[in-house]
């Protein structure tokens, strides 16, 4: 069925949507593309005011851009929105509360869907409930298309492609910092805090969900990658290393499972960490982390966390959005270290009898992880779905980004737009006492 629009940005007046708007105007016209797009949300005046402001800021004429009224609490409006476009870019979170109605409307109307969720319960529940229907309809539903978790998930895909041999395990280290003089105030939008509070509160849901979703266990490959749960130093990077509490590992594991089950590729073992420069930061984050973990278990505790985010995050989160100055100074990198063997075995399930003999490292980096790099990743992901259908997994389905975009040009497009993927080094381990 022909659609009026290629892309609709839903939730355009929200914090992520506002930052995505100038980019969609740019990307829709680059690389000889001429994609038709519109904005959607609950309030017509707010959407029109936003387009007017963006036109002033960028000098790009936007008065012709269609405005669609849609509300997550109005099923009919979501259906009408989904009928109008080839893909919906959904910026309305937390997705635990607002994501499924949009996914449902998209799948039923044969419309692709991408979002920036970093919420494992939501993502895996959507896969369980809608994967078969999405496949029947030839629709792609892809979450985690922002800073969570394209740098890590596509970073691992990038590493696998660059590794000549068999990759056994990968450890990722995320770092973030501000260029120049640090700016005071919150660093991340309140919606992310809200998602984290409810995600931890309902973490126990994941076990039952995964039992239903992943009915077979993956083989146990050796040597087994051991998780390090206490703060420690890395032999590779400066600073203190802590387990990364975000969704990256669960998203990457879903991609690796799909590579194994669908493409007969050996799944890579994964651990994800983040780096802090001082032990004082480690001490503070450990204290705040324990308080957060305890309070998130109870209704009263959750209401405190949601009411006073500044007090329970040392000012890192707030109900007030981060300043544009702070956002512009933010930088990030994800460094991956992978070990494996130079030789490939005949069968994907075969075990190696010798220790890994090759090490590879890559770095993905960019600016403004929360809203710049996230919006670049999100919009280029959406455009890739509709412009490179022959390179997407056959049929449709509910996928993590690593598996969905493994054979597309998305990494190359990100490299052209300041989210860069680089191999740092490769090292032969066979002569060392590793």
N, C-alpha and C positions, 0 to 999 in steps of 0.2 A: 504494500500500500504506500503510495507516495506521501511524503510528509512535507509540511510547509517549512519546517526548520530542521537543520542538522543537529543543533545542540540547544538545550535549554539549561541555563544556570539557575537552579532552584535554591532558594534561600539567599538570594543575591544581596539582601540588605544586612545579613549577618556579618560577623567579623571576617570570617574566611571568604565569604562571597564578595565583600567589598574589595578585598585584595586580589580576588580572581578576575574581577571585571575588566581592568585595563589590559590584562594578559589575554583574555579571550578575544578582546577587540583586536589585539595585535596578531595572535596566532591564527585567527580565522582567515587572515589575508596573506600570511607568509607562505613561502614555498609554492607559489602559484595557486594556493588554495583560495577558494571563494566560498567559505562556509557561511550559511545563514544561521544566525543564532538569536535567542531571545532570553529575557530574564523573567523569573517567576518568584512569587512570594504572596503574602497575605494582603498587602496594602498597596494599592495602585499609586497613591501619591508618593509614598516612600521610594518605590521603584523608579518612578519618573524623576524624582529629585536626585536619586543616586546617579542615574544616567546623565542628567544635566551637570552634576558636579564632576563626574568622570570626564565628560566632554570638555569642561573648562580646564581640568588638570592635564589632560593628554593632548588636547587639540584635535581629537578624533571625532568626526560627526557621529552622534549616536541617537539623534532624534527619531530616526527611522526604526530603531530596534524595538521589536514587538514586546509588549508587557503582558504577561499571563498571570491571572489571579488564581493561586492554588494554596491550599491549606492542608497540612498533614491530618487535621481532624475532619476533613471533608473528602470522603472517598471519591465522590463524583468529580470533584475539582482535580484530583490527582489523575483520575482516568482520562479526563479531557486534556490535561497537560501532557500525559504520556502519549496520547494519540498524535500530538502535534510535532514531535521530534524523533530523530533517529536515536539520540542518546540524552539521558538526563544526568547532569552533573549535580549531585545532591550534597549541598552544604548545610543541611539542617540536622544538627546533632543536639544533645547526645543521641546516638543512633539506637541505643537501647530503648529509648522511648519513642523516637520519631522516625526511625529508619525503615521498619518493615512495611508500613503502608505504602511507601514510595516504591520499594522493591516489588511488592505485590502488584501494584498498578502497572509498573514497567513490564513485568513478566507477562501479565495477562494481555497487555496491548502490543507485545512484541517489540519493546523498546529497550535498548541497552541502558545500563546504569553503572555509574562509578561514584565512589564517595571517598572520604578521607578518614573513615573510622579506624581507630586503634583499639577497638573493643572486641576481644576474642569471643566473648559469649554471643554478641550480635552477629559477628561474621560467620561463626561456625553454625549458629542456628539458621542463618539464611541459606547456608550451603545444604544443611540437612533438609530444610523445608522446600527449597525452590530449585535445587540443582536439576532434578529430572524435568520439571516443567520448563525451566530455562533451556534445557537441551532440546526438548520437543519444539520450542518456539524459535530456536536458533538465536537466543538472546544471551549476551554476556553481562553478568553481574559481578563487578570487581570492586572490592573494598580495599582499604589500606593503601590508597593511591597518593598519599602525601609523604611527609617526612617519616611518619609511620605508614608503610614500611618499604617504600620503593628503594631508598639508598641501600638498605640491608638485603632485601630479597632479590632485587635486580643486581645488587653488588655481588651476591653469591653466584648468580647466573653468569655474570661477567667473569668471575674468577674461574668457574668451571670451564668456560669456553677457552680461557687463556691457559689453562693447566693441561699440558700434554701428558696424559696418563690417567690415573684414577685418584680422585680427591677423596680422602677419608674423613677429614674433620676440618671445621672452620671455627675460629674464634673471632668475634667482632668487638671492637672498642669504639664507643661513641664519645666524642668530645664536643663541647660547645663553649663559646667565649664571645666577648665583645671586642671589636676593633677599637683601638684608641682608648680614650678616657671612658670608664664605665658610667652608664647613665642609671640613676636611681629609679625605683618603681618596679611594678610587676613585669615579668618577662613573658608570661604565657597567658592566653585568654582563659576566662573563667570556665568556659565549656569543657576544656581539657581537664580541669580540676574536678568538675562535676562527674565526668566520665570515669575518672580514676576512683572517686569515692564509691560510686555505685558498682564499678567493676570489681573492686576489692570486696565490697559487701556481698556480692553474689558469686564470688570466685568458686564456691563449692558446686555451683551449677555445671561447671565445665566438665567434671569427671563423668557425670551421667550423660551429658551431651556428647562427649567424645566417644563414650562406649557405644552409643547408637550410631554416631557418624562414621567412626573408624572401626569397622567390624573385624578387621584382621590386624594382627601385630606385624610391624616391620621386622625383618631379620635383625639380629644383634651382630653388628659387624665389629671386628677387632682391628687394632687396639681401640678400646672404649675411651671416648673423650670424657674426662672427669670434670664435673662442675665445681667451681670454687665459690663457696657461699660467704666467705668472710673477706673483709678488705685485705688486699694484698698488692704487692708491687709486680709489674710486668717486666719480663726480660726484654720486651720489644719497645715499650713506650714509657715516657716519664709520667710520674704521678701515681696516685692510688686508684686501684681498680675495685669496683663493686659490681655485683650482678645488676644488669639493666632490667627494671621492672616493667618495661613497656611490652608491646605486642609483637615486636620483631621476631623473637624466637618462634612463637606459635605460628606466625604467618610463614616464616621460612620453612618450618617443618611441614606445613601443609603443601607448599610447593614441592619440596623434596619427595614427599609421599606420592604426589601426582606424577613426578618424573619417573619414579620407580614403577608404579602401577600401570601407567599408560605408555611410557616410553622405554621401559626396561633399563633405566639408568640407576646405578648404585646411589642410594640416598646418602647425603653428606650429614654427618653428626654436627650439631651446632650448639655453641654457648655464646651468649651475648652479655657484654659488660659496658659500663661507662667509666670515665676517668675523671677524677678530681685532683687538683694540683696540690692541695695542702691537707695535712692530717686533721686540721681544725675543721675543714669543710666535711671531711669524712665523719668526724665526731658529731657535728651538728646534724647532718643529714640522717645519721643513724638514730639520733634521739628523736628527731621529728618523724622519721619513718616508723619507729616503734609506736609513737603516740597515734599517728595516722592509722596504722594497722589495727590498733586496739579500738579506737573510736569508731572506725568504719563498720565494726561488727554489730553495733547497736543503733537503734533508731535515734535515741537522744544524741549519741556521739556523731552520727551522720549529720544531724541538724546543726550541731556546733561547727563541724567541718565546713558545711555549705554556707553557714552564716558568717563565719570569720576565717575565710581562706588565708588572709594575710598573716594572722596570728599562728596558724598551724602550718605555714609553709615558709616562715621567716621572710615574708614579703614577696616571695617568688610568684605567687598567684594572688589575684585580687578580683573583686567584682568589677573594678575599673579595668578597661582594656589596656594593654601595654602602649606606651607612647610610640609614635612613628619613629622618633629618633632612636629609641632603644631597639625597635624592630630592625631598622636599617643597619645598625651596628652589629647585629647578631651573626655569628658564623658557626658552622658545624663541620665535623668530619666523621666518617665511619671508616675505620681501618680494619681490614680483614687479613687474617693470617691462616693460610690453609696448608695442611700436610697431607701427603699421599705418596703414591708410587709412580715411578716413571713408566713402568710396564703395566699394560692392561691384561687382566685375566680373561679367559675365554667366556666364562659365564658371570653374569652380574652378581650371583649369589655365592660365588667362590670366595673363600677366605685366603688372605695372604699369609705366608709363613715367615715373612721377614718384616722388620720394622719399616715404617715409612722412610723413603729415601729422598724426598723432595719437599721443599718449602716454597710457598708463593705468598706474596703480600700485595694487596691493592688498597687504594684509598678513594673514597667517594667524598667529595666536599662541595660546599656551596654556602650561600649567604641566606640570612633570614629563614631559618629552618621552619618556624611555625607558620609563616604566611607567604614568604617569597618563594623559597624552594618548594614548599608544599603545594602552592598554587600552580607553579610551573609543572611539577610532576602530575598533578591532577588533570590539568587541561590538556597536556600533551598525551596523557594516557587516554583521555576521552577521544581526542582527535585520532589517535592511532587505531582505536577500536573501529571507527567508521571509515577510515581511509586505507587500512591494511587488513581487510577481513580474511584475505587468503593466507596471511601469516599468523593469524590467531589460531588457538586450538580448534580442531574440527568440530562442527556443530556449534553449540553454545554451552553455557553452564555457569555455575557460581565458582569463581576462581580467585586465588591470591594473585598479586601482580607478577611475581617472579615466573610462575608457570604461564600465566596469560600472555605475557609480553616477551617470552624468551626468544622467539624467532622474528620479532618485529624490529623496526628501526628506532624504538623508543630510547635506548641507551645513546645512540648517535644524536638523536634530537636533544636529549638532556645535555649532552656534552656541548652542543651549540648554544645552550641557554643557561650556562653558568652552574649546572649541576654536573660536575666532572667525574669521570671514572678513569683511573690510571693504575697501571701495574707499577708497584714500587720496586720489587726485585723478585728474582727466583734464585733459589739456593739448593745446591746438591748436598743432601744430608748423609750420603752413604759413607763419606770419609770421616764424618764427625762422630763424636761420642754422644749423639743426641738421644 
